[in-house]
């Protein structure tokens, strides 16, 4: 689970602690002047050992930091790819919206705008949702509202929800 450098770090810290303890005991022994029963500590070898342990600890710490850095770089890369996927998804929605608008050609819009609202609503009831949304979005607001008021509540509400979804995905033209 942990990289080798991370697993080695506690044992290196333990060795550094032992090194510091032995150096302390060696100093305390020298101060008290008792060379009796306790073994003497070769201070120079202890310092050499401690410095070599410090280098190993430093190397292990650096290896752990490098591993963490690689993990973070991987995370950033993955999130960047997710953002790119979302961007492509939004661009696809925009393309679909623009295609819908193109499908509602001006002649068709003119025909529906001249119809009586109840007749147009009956035709919208059987039209494909995409075509209905495209035509409604191109009609003037008064004609659209009259046609929608003549539809059943569920059909009108469904078209309005889809129209709102496409309208919210449409670029506003304002700089952000």
ROKOL-39522 format. One line per 8 residues: number of its first residue (from 1); for each residue x, y, z of N, C-alpha, C, O. Coordinates in steps of 0.1 Angstrom, whole numbers, plus 5000, padded with zeros to 4 digits. Layout:
! residues N
NUM) X:Y:Z:X:Y:Z:X:Y:Z:X:Y:Z; ... $
END
This chain:
! residues 176
1) 5008:4988:5000:5000:5000:5000:5009:5013:5000:5006:5022:4992; 5019:5013:5008:5028:5024:5009:5040:5021:5000:5045:5009:5000; 5046:5031:4994:5058:5029:4987:5069:5025:4997:5068:5027:5009; 5080:5018:4991:5090:5013:5000:5097:5024:5008:5101:5022:5019; 5098:5036:5002:5104:5047:5009:5096:5051:5022:5102:5055:5032; 5083:5050:5020:5074:5054:5032:5075:5043:5043:5075:5046:5054; 5076:5030:5039:5077:5020:5049:5090:5020:5056:5091:5017:5068; 5101:5025:5049:5114:5025:5056:5115:5037:5065:5124:5037:5074 $
9) 5107:5047:5063:5108:5059:5071:5107:5057:5086:5115:5063:5094; 5097:5049:5091:5097:5047:5106:5109:5041:5112:5114:5044:5122; 5115:5031:5104:5127:5024:5110:5139:5034:5109:5147:5033:5118; 5139:5042:5100:5150:5052:5099:5149:5062:5111:5158:5066:5117; 5136:5066:5113:5134:5075:5125:5138:5069:5138:5143:5075:5147; 5135:5056:5139:5138:5048:5151:5154:5048:5153:5159:5050:5164; 5161:5046:5142:5175:5045:5142:5181:5059:5146:5191:5060:5154; 5175:5070:5141:5179:5083:5144:5177:5086:5159:5185:5092:5166 $
17) 5166:5081:5164:5163:5083:5178:5173:5075:5187:5178:5080:5197; 5176:5063:5183:5186:5055:5190:5200:5062:5190:5207:5062:5200; 5203:5068:5178:5216:5075:5177:5216:5087:5186:5226:5089:5193; 5206:5094:5186:5205:5106:5195:5206:5102:5210:5213:5108:5218; 5199:5091:5213:5199:5086:5227:5213:5081:5231:5218:5085:5242; 5220:5074:5222:5233:5069:5225:5243:5081:5227:5252:5081:5235; 5241:5091:5218:5250:5103:5219:5248:5110:5233:5257:5115:5239; 5235:5111:5237:5232:5117:5249:5237:5110:5261:5243:5115:5270 $
25) 5236:5096:5261:5241:5088:5272:5256:5089:5272:5262:5090:5283; 5263:5090:5261:5277:5092:5260:5281:5105:5267:5291:5105:5274; 5274:5115:5264:5277:5128:5270:5275:5128:5285:5283:5134:5293; 5263:5122:5289:5260:5122:5303:5270:5114:5311:5274:5117:5322; 5275:5103:5305:5285:5095:5311:5298:5102:5313:5305:5101:5323; 5302:5110:5303:5314:5117:5303:5314:5128:5314:5324:5131:5320; 5302:5134:5315:5300:5145:5325:5301:5140:5339:5308:5146:5348; 5295:5129:5342:5295:5123:5355:5309:5117:5359:5312:5116:5371 $
33) 5316:5114:5349:5330:5108:5352:5330:5094:5356:5339:5089:5362; 5319:5087:5353:5318:5073:5357:5321:5064:5345:5313:5064:5336; 5331:5057:5346:5334:5048:5335:5333:5034:5340:5338:5025:5333; 5326:5032:5351:5325:5019:5357:5319:5008:5349:5325:5002:5340; 5307:5004:5353:5300:4993:5348:5294:4995:5334:5292:4986:5326; 5291:5007:5330:5285:5010:5317:5295:5010:5306:5307:5014:5308; 5291:5005:5295:5301:5004:5283:5303:5019:5278:5293:5027:5278; 5314:5021:5274:5317:5035:5268:5312:5035:5254:5312:5025:5247 $
41) 5308:5047:5250:5303:5049:5236:5314:5057:5228:5319:5067:5232; 5317:5051:5217:5326:5058:5208:5318:5069:5201:5311:5066:5191; 5321:5081:5205:5313:5092:5200:5315:5095:5185:5305:5098:5178; 5327:5093:5180:5329:5096:5166:5322:5086:5157:5316:5090:5147; 5322:5073:5161:5315:5063:5153:5300:5066:5154:5292:5064:5144; 5295:5070:5166:5281:5073:5167:5277:5085:5158:5266:5084:5152; 5285:5095:5157:5282:5106:5149:5282:5102:5134:5274:5107:5126; 5292:5094:5130:5292:5089:5117:5279:5081:5113:5273:5083:5103 $
49) 5275:5073:5123:5263:5065:5121:5251:5074:5120:5243:5072:5111; 5250:5084:5128:5239:5093:5128:5239:5101:5115:5228:5103:5109; 5250:5105:5111:5250:5113:5098:5246:5104:5086:5239:5109:5077; 5250:5092:5086:5246:5083:5076:5231:5080:5076:5224:5078:5066; 5226:5079:5088:5211:5076:5090:5204:5089:5086:5193:5088:5080; 5209:5101:5089:5202:5113:5085:5202:5114:5070:5191:5118:5064; 5212:5110:5063:5212:5110:5048:5201:5100:5043:5194:5104:5034; 5200:5089:5049:5190:5079:5045:5176:5084:5047:5167:5082:5039 $
57) 5175:5090:5059:5161:5096:5062:5158:5107:5052:5146:5108:5048; 5167:5115:5049:5165:5126:5040:5161:5121:5026:5152:5125:5019; 5169:5110:5022:5166:5104:5009:5152:5097:5009:5145:5099:4999; 5148:5091:5020:5135:5085:5021:5124:5095:5021:5114:5093:5014; 5127:5106:5028:5117:5117:5028:5115:5123:5014:5104:5126:5010; 5126:5125:5007:5125:5130:4993:5118:5121:4984:5110:5125:4975; 5121:5108:4985:5114:5098:4977:5099:5098:4980:5091:5097:4971; 5095:5099:4992:5081:5100:4996:5074:5113:4990:5063:5112:4985 $
65) 5082:5124:4990:5076:5136:4985:5075:5135:4969:5065:5140:4964; 5085:5129:4963:5084:5127:4949:5072:5118:4945:5066:5120:4935; 5070:5107:4953:5059:5099:4950:5046:5106:4952:5037:5105:4943; 5044:5114:4962:5032:5122:4964:5031:5132:4953:5019:5135:4948; 5041:5138:4948:5041:5148:4937:5036:5141:4924:5028:5147:4917; 5041:5129:4922:5036:5121:4910:5021:5118:4911:5014:5118:4901; 5017:5115:4923:5003:5112:4925:4994:5124:4923:4984:5123:4916; 4999:5136:4927:4991:5148:4925:4991:5152:4910:4981:5157:4905 $
73) 5002:5150:4904:5003:5153:4889:4993:5144:4882:4986:5148:4873; 4992:5131:4886:4982:5122:4880:4968:5127:4882:4960:5126:4873; 4965:5131:4895:4952:5136:4898:4948:5148:4890:4937:5149:4884; 4958:5157:4888:4955:5170:4880:4953:5166:4866:4944:5171:4859; 4961:5157:4861:4959:5152:4847:4945:5146:4845:4938:5149:4835; 4941:5137:4854:4928:5131:4853:4917:5141:4854:4907:5140:4846; 4918:5150:4863:4907:5161:4864:4907:5170:4852:4896:5174:4847; 4918:5172:4846:4919:5180:4834:4911:5173:4822:4904:5179:4814 $
81) 4914:5160:4822:4907:5151:4812:4892:5151:4814:4884:5151:4804; 4888:5151:4827:4873:5151:4830:4867:5165:4825:4856:5165:4820; 4874:5175:4828:4870:5189:4823:4869:5189:4808:4859:5195:4803; 4878:5184:4801:4878:5183:4787:4866:5176:4782:4859:5179:4772; 4863:5165:4788:4851:5157:4785:4838:5165:4787:4829:5164:4778; 4837:5172:4798:4825:5180:4800:4824:5191:4790:4813:5195:4785; 4836:5197:4786:4836:5207:4776:4831:5202:4763:4823:5208:4756; 4835:5190:4759:4830:5184:4746:4815:5181:4747:4808:5183:4737 $
89) 4811:5177:4759:4797:5174:4761:4788:5187:4759:4778:5187:4752; 4793:5198:4765:4786:5211:4763:4786:5215:4749:4776:5221:4744; 4797:5213:4742:4798:5217:4728:4788:5209:4720:4782:5214:4710; 4786:5197:4723:4777:5188:4716:4763:5193:4718:4755:5193:4709; 4759:5198:4730:4746:5203:4733:4744:5216:4725:4733:5218:4719; 4754:5224:4724:4753:5237:4717:4751:5234:4702:4743:5240:4695; 4759:5224:4697:4757:5220:4683:4743:5215:4680:4737:5219:4670; 4738:5207:4689:4724:5202:4688:4714:5214:4688:4705:5214:4680 $
97) 4716:5223:4697:4707:5235:4697:4708:5243:4684:4697:5247:4679; 4720:5245:4679:4721:5252:4667:4714:5245:4655:4708:5251:4646; 4716:5232:4655:4710:5223:4645:4695:5224:4645:4688:5225:4635; 4689:5225:4658:4675:5226:4659:4670:5239:4654:4660:5240:4647; 4677:5250:4656:4673:5263:4651:4673:5263:4636:4665:5269:4629; 4683:5256:4630:4684:5255:4615:4672:5248:4609:4667:5251:4598; 4668:5237:4617:4657:5229:4612:4644:5236:4611:4635:5233:4603; 4643:5246:4620:4630:5254:4619:4632:5265:4609:4635:5277:4613 $
105) 4630:5262:4597:4633:5272:4587:4622:5283:4587:4611:5281:4593; 4625:5294:4582:4616:5306:4582:4602:5304:4577:4592:5309:4582; 4601:5296:4566:4588:5293:4560:4579:5286:4570:4567:5289:4572; 4585:5276:4577:4577:5268:4586:4573:5277:4598:4562:5276:4603; 4582:5286:4602:4579:5295:4613:4567:5304:4609:4558:5307:4617; 4568:5309:4597:4558:5318:4592:4544:5311:4591:4534:5317:4595; 4544:5298:4587:4531:5291:4586:4525:5290:4600:4514:5292:4602; 4533:5285:4610:4528:5284:4623:4524:5297:4630:4514:5297:4638 $
113) 4531:5307:4627:4527:5320:4633:4514:5326:4627:4508:5334:4634; 4510:5321:4615:4497:5326:4609:4486:5317:4613:4474:5320:4610; 4489:5305:4619:4478:5296:4622:4471:5301:4635:4476:5309:4643; 4458:5296:4637:4451:5299:4649:4458:5291:4660:4462:5280:4657; 4459:5296:4672:4466:5289:4683:4461:5275:4686:4469:5266:4688; 4448:5273:4685:4443:5260:4688:4446:5249:4678:4449:5238:4681; 4447:5254:4665:4451:5245:4654:4466:5242:4655:4470:5230:4653; 4473:5252:4657:4488:5250:4658:4491:5241:4670:4500:5232:4669 $
121) 4484:5243:4681:4486:5234:4693:4483:5219:4690:4490:5210:4694; 4473:5217:4682:4469:5203:4678:4480:5197:4670:4484:5185:4671; 4486:5205:4661:4497:5200:4653:4510:5198:4661:4517:5188:4659; 4512:5207:4671:4524:5206:4680:4523:5193:4688:4533:5187:4693; 4510:5189:4691:4508:5177:4699:4514:5165:4693:4518:5155:4700; 4515:5164:4680:4520:5152:4673:4534:5154:4667:4540:5145:4662; 4539:5166:4668:4553:5169:4663:4563:5163:4672:4561:5161:4684; 4574:5160:4666:4586:5155:4673:4590:5167:4683:4590:5179:4679 $
129) 4595:5164:4695:4599:5174:4705:4609:5183:4699:4608:5196:4701; 4619:5178:4692:4630:5187:4687:4625:5197:4677:4629:5208:4678; 4616:5192:4668:4610:5201:4658:4601:5212:4665:4602:5224:4662; 4593:5207:4675:4584:5216:4682:4592:5227:4689:4589:5239:4689; 4603:5223:4695:4611:5233:4703:4618:5242:4693:4618:5254:4696; 4622:5237:4682:4629:5246:4672:4619:5256:4667:4623:5268:4666; 4607:5252:4664:4597:5262:4659:4593:5272:4669:4593:5284:4667; 4590:5267:4681:4586:5276:4692:4597:5286:4695:4594:5297:4698 $
137) 4610:5282:4695:4620:5291:4698:4622:5302:4687:4627:5313:4690; 4617:5300:4675:4618:5310:4664:4605:5318:4663:4606:5329:4657; 4594:5314:4669:4582:5322:4669:4583:5334:4678:4591:5334:4687; 4575:5344:4675:4576:5355:4685:4569:5351:4698:4561:5342:4698; 4573:5357:4709:4568:5352:4722:4553:5352:4723:4547:5343:4730; 4546:5361:4717:4531:5362:4718:4525:5349:4711:4517:5343:4717; 4530:5346:4699:4525:5334:4692:4528:5321:4700:4520:5312:4700; 4540:5321:4705:4544:5309:4712:4536:5307:4725:4531:5296:4728 $
145) 4533:5318:4732:4525:5316:4744:4511:5313:4741:4504:5305:4749; 4505:5318:4730:4492:5314:4726:4491:5299:4723:4481:5292:4726; 4500:5294:4715:4500:5280:4711:4502:5271:4724:4495:5261:4725; 4512:5275:4732:4514:5267:4744:4502:5267:4754:4499:5257:4760; 4494:5278:4754:4482:5278:4763:4471:5269:4757:4462:5265:4765; 4471:5266:4745:4461:5257:4739:4465:5242:4740:4457:5234:4738; 4477:5239:4744:4482:5225:4745:4477:5220:4758:4473:5227:4767; 4478:5206:4759:4476:5200:4773:4487:5205:4782:4498:5208:4777 $
153) 4485:5205:4795:4494:5210:4804:4507:5202:4804:4518:5207:4805; 4506:5189:4803:4518:5180:4803:4527:5182:4791:4539:5183:4792; 4520:5183:4779:4528:5185:4767:4535:5199:4767:4546:5200:4763; 4527:5209:4771:4532:5223:4771:4544:5224:4781:4554:5230:4778; 4542:5218:4793:4553:5219:4803:4565:5211:4798:4576:5216:4801; 4563:5200:4792:4575:5192:4787:4583:5200:4776:4595:5200:4776; 4575:5207:4767:4582:5215:4757:4589:5227:4763:4600:5230:4759; 4583:5233:4773:4589:5244:4780:4602:5240:4787:4612:5247:4787 $
161) 4602:5229:4794:4614:5224:4801:4625:5222:4791:4636:5226:4793; 4622:5215:4780:4633:5213:4770:4637:5226:4764:4649:5228:4761; 4628:5235:4761:4632:5248:4755:4641:5255:4765:4650:5262:4761; 4637:5255:4778:4646:5262:4788:4659:5255:4789:4669:5262:4791; 4660:5242:4788:4673:5235:4788:4682:5239:4777:4694:5242:4778; 4676:5240:4765:4684:5244:4753:4688:5259:4754:4699:5263:4750; 4679:5267:4759:4681:5281:4760:4692:5284:4770:4701:5293:4768; 4693:5277:4781:4703:5279:4791:4717:5274:4786:4727:5279:4791 $
169) 4717:5265:4777:4730:5260:4772:4735:5269:4760:4746:5268:4757; 4726:5277:4755:4729:5286:4744:4739:5297:4749:4736:5303:4760; 4750:5300:4742:4759:5311:4747:4752:5324:4746:4744:5327:4737; 4754:5332:4757:4747:5345:4758:4753:5356:4749:4747:5366:4747; 4765:5354:4745:4772:5364:4737:4779:5375:4746:4786:5384:4741; 4777:5374:4759:4783:5383:4768:4797:5378:4772:4799:5366:4774; 4807:5386:4772:4821:5382:4777:4820:5378:4791:4814:5385:4799; 4827:5367:4795:4827:5363:4809:4840:5366:4815:4842:5363:4827 $
END
